[in-house]
Amino acid sequence: MTWIANQTPEELRAFLRKREKEWIGSMTDPLAQRLWKEVQVLDARIVELEKQLAARTPAKAVA
């Protein structure tokens, strides 16, 4: 889990999208199916964390 914690949302998305094509090709494999579900959970968590971060970060004034 340490590797994931050290990645930016953009890096995680890039990693997930790169692996997505490999996993979809082997969706008959139970491990691939489980990994795909984990990818979906992680992607949803990234979105949620970005929303929380945006809520905490004050909007910059446009000059």
C-alpha distances in whole Angstrom, upper triangle without the diagonal:
4,6,5,6,9,10,14,14,17,15,12,16,17,14,15,19,19,17,19,22,21,20,23,25,24,24,26,24,22,19,19,20,17,15,17,17,13,14,16,14,12,15,17,14,14,18,18,16,19,21,21,20,24,25,25,26,29,31,33,37,38,41
4,5,5,6,9,12,14,17,14,13,16,17,15,16,20,20,19,21,24,23,23,26,28,27,27,29,27,25,22,22,23,20,18,20,20,16,16,19,17,14,17,19,16,15,19,19,17,19,22,21,20,23,25,24,25,28,30,32,35,37,40
4,5,5,7,10,12,14,11,10,14,14,12,13,17,17,16,18,21,20,20,23,25,25,25,28,25,24,21,20,22,20,17,18,19,15,15,18,17,13,15,18,16,15,18,19,17,18,22,21,20,23,25,25,25,29,30,31,35,36,39
4,5,5,8,9,12,9,7,11,12,10,11,15,15,15,16,20,19,19,21,24,24,23,26,24,23,20,19,20,18,15,16,16,13,12,15,13,10,12,14,12,11,15,15,13,15,18,18,17,20,22,22,22,26,27,29,32,34,37
4,6,8,10,13,11,10,13,15,13,14,18,19,18,20,23,23,22,25,27,27,27,30,28,26,23,22,23,21,18,19,19,15,15,17,15,12,13,15,12,11,15,15,12,14,17,16,15,18,20,19,20,24,25,27,31,32,35
4,7,10,12,10,10,13,14,13,15,18,18,18,21,24,23,23,26,28,28,28,31,29,28,25,24,25,23,20,21,22,18,17,19,18,14,15,18,15,13,16,17,14,15,19,18,16,19,21,20,20,24,25,26,30,31,34
4,6,8,6,6,10,10,10,12,14,15,16,18,20,21,21,23,26,26,26,29,28,27,24,22,24,22,19,19,20,17,15,17,16,12,13,15,13,11,14,16,13,13,17,17,15,18,20,20,19,23,24,25,28,29,32
4,5,5,6,9,10,11,12,14,15,17,18,21,22,22,24,27,27,27,31,29,29,26,24,25,23,20,20,21,18,15,17,16,13,12,14,13,9,12,14,11,10,14,15,13,15,18,17,17,20,20,21,25,26,29
4,5,5,6,9,10,10,12,14,15,16,19,20,20,22,25,26,25,29,28,27,24,22,23,22,18,18,18,16,13,14,14,10,9,11,10,6,9,11,9,8,12,13,12,13,16,17,16,19,20,21,24,25,28
4,5,5,6,9,10,11,12,14,15,17,19,20,21,24,25,25,29,28,28,25,23,23,23,19,18,19,17,14,15,16,13,11,13,13,10,11,14,13,11,14,16,14,15,19,19,18,21,21,21,25,25,28
4,5,5,6,9,10,11,12,14,16,18,18,20,22,23,24,27,26,26,23,21,22,21,18,18,19,17,14,15,16,13,12,15,14,11,13,16,14,14,17,18,17,18,22,22,21,24,24,25,28,28,31
4,5,5,6,9,10,11,12,15,16,16,18,20,21,21,25,23,23,20,18,19,18,14,14,15,13,10,12,12,9,8,12,11,8,11,14,13,13,16,17,16,18,21,21,21,24,25,26,29,30,33
4,5,5,6,8,10,10,13,15,15,16,19,20,20,24,23,23,20,18,18,18,15,13,15,13,10,11,12,9,7,11,11,9,10,14,13,12,16,18,17,18,21,22,22,25,24,26,29,29,32
4,6,5,6,9,10,12,13,14,16,18,20,20,24,23,23,21,18,19,19,16,15,17,15,12,14,15,13,11,14,15,12,14,17,17,16,19,21,20,21,24,25,24,27,26,27,30,30,33
4,6,5,6,8,11,11,12,14,16,17,18,22,20,21,18,15,17,17,13,13,15,13,10,13,14,11,11,15,15,13,15,18,17,17,20,22,21,23,26,26,26,29,29,30,33,33,36
4,5,5,6,9,10,10,12,14,15,15,19,18,18,16,13,14,14,10,9,12,10,7,9,11,9,8,12,13,11,13,16,16,16,19,21,21,22,25,26,26,29,29,31,34,34,37
4,5,5,7,9,10,11,13,15,15,19,19,19,17,14,15,16,13,11,14,13,9,11,14,12,10,14,15,14,15,18,19,18,20,23,23,23,26,28,27,30,30,31,34,34,37
4,6,6,7,9,11,12,14,15,19,18,20,17,14,16,17,13,12,15,15,11,14,16,14,13,17,18,16,18,21,21,21,24,26,25,26,29,30,30,33,32,33,36,36,39
4,6,5,6,9,10,11,12,16,15,16,13,10,13,13,10,9,13,12,9,12,15,13,13,16,18,17,18,21,22,22,24,26,26,27,30,31,31,34,34,35,39,38,42
4,5,5,6,9,10,10,14,14,15,13,10,11,12,9,8,11,11,8,10,13,13,12,15,17,16,17,20,21,21,24,26,26,27,30,31,31,34,34,35,38,38,41
4,6,5,6,9,10,14,14,16,15,11,13,15,12,10,14,15,12,14,17,16,15,18,20,20,21,24,25,24,27,29,29,30,33,34,34,37,36,38,41,40,43
4,6,5,7,9,12,12,14,12,9,12,14,11,10,14,15,12,15,18,17,17,20,22,21,23,25,26,26,29,31,31,32,35,36,36,39,39,40,43,43,46
4,5,5,6,10,9,11,9,6,8,10,8,7,11,12,10,12,15,15,15,18,20,20,21,24,25,25,28,30,30,31,34,35,35,39,38,40,43,43,46
4,5,5,9,10,12,11,8,8,11,10,8,11,13,12,13,16,17,16,18,21,21,22,24,26,26,28,30,31,32,34,36,36,39,39,41,43,43,46
4,6,8,9,12,12,9,11,14,13,11,15,16,15,16,19,20,19,22,24,24,25,28,29,30,32,34,34,35,38,39,40,43,42,44,46,46,49
4,5,6,9,9,6,8,11,11,10,13,15,15,16,19,20,20,22,24,25,26,28,30,30,32,34,35,36,39,40,41,44,43,45,48,48,51
4,5,7,8,6,6,9,10,8,11,13,13,14,17,18,18,20,22,23,24,27,28,29,31,33,34,35,37,39,39,43,42,44,47,47,51
4,6,9,7,7,11,12,11,13,16,16,17,20,21,22,23,26,27,28,30,31,33,34,36,37,38,40,42,43,46,46,48,51,51,54
4,5,5,6,9,10,11,13,14,15,17,19,20,21,23,25,26,27,29,30,32,34,35,36,38,40,41,42,45,45,48,51,51,54
4,5,5,6,9,10,11,13,14,16,17,18,20,22,23,24,26,27,29,31,32,33,35,36,38,39,41,44,44,47,50,50,54
4,5,5,6,9,10,11,12,14,15,16,18,20,21,22,24,26,27,28,30,31,33,35,36,37,38,42,42,45,48,48,52
4,5,5,6,9,10,10,12,14,15,16,18,20,21,23,24,25,27,29,30,31,33,35,36,37,40,40,42,46,46,49
4,5,5,6,9,10,11,13,14,15,17,19,20,22,23,25,26,28,29,30,32,34,35,36,40,40,42,45,46,49
4,5,5,6,9,10,11,12,14,16,17,19,20,21,23,25,26,27,29,30,32,33,35,38,39,41,44,45,48
4,5,5,6,9,10,10,12,14,15,16,18,20,21,22,24,26,27,28,30,31,32,36,36,38,42,42,46
4,5,5,6,9,10,11,12,14,15,17,19,20,21,23,25,26,27,29,31,32,35,35,37,40,41,44
4,5,5,6,9,10,11,12,14,16,17,18,20,21,23,24,26,27,29,30,34,34,37,40,40,44
4,5,5,6,9,10,10,12,14,15,16,18,20,21,22,24,26,27,28,32,32,35,38,39,42
4,5,5,6,9,10,10,12,14,15,16,19,20,21,22,24,26,27,30,30,32,36,36,40
4,5,5,6,9,10,11,12,14,16,17,19,20,21,23,25,26,29,29,32,35,35,39
4,5,5,6,9,10,11,12,14,15,17,18,20,21,23,24,28,28,31,34,35,39
4,5,5,6,9,10,10,12,14,15,16,18,20,21,22,26,26,29,32,33,37
4,5,5,6,9,10,11,13,14,15,17,19,20,21,24,24,27,30,31,34
4,5,5,6,9,10,11,13,14,15,17,19,20,23,23,26,29,30,34
4,5,5,6,9,10,11,12,14,15,17,18,22,22,25,28,30,33
4,5,5,6,9,10,10,12,14,15,16,20,20,23,26,27,31
4,5,5,6,9,10,11,12,14,15,18,18,21,24,25,29
4,5,5,6,9,10,11,13,14,17,18,21,24,26,29
4,5,5,6,9,10,11,12,16,17,20,23,25,28
4,5,5,6,9,10,10,14,14,17,20,21,25
4,5,5,6,9,10,13,13,16,19,21,24
4,5,5,6,9,12,13,17,20,22,25
4,5,5,6,10,11,14,18,20,23
4,5,5,8,8,11,15,17,20
4,6,7,9,13,15,18,21
4,6,9,12,15,18,21
4,6,9,12,15,18
4,6,9,12,15
4,6,9,12
4,6,9
4,6
4
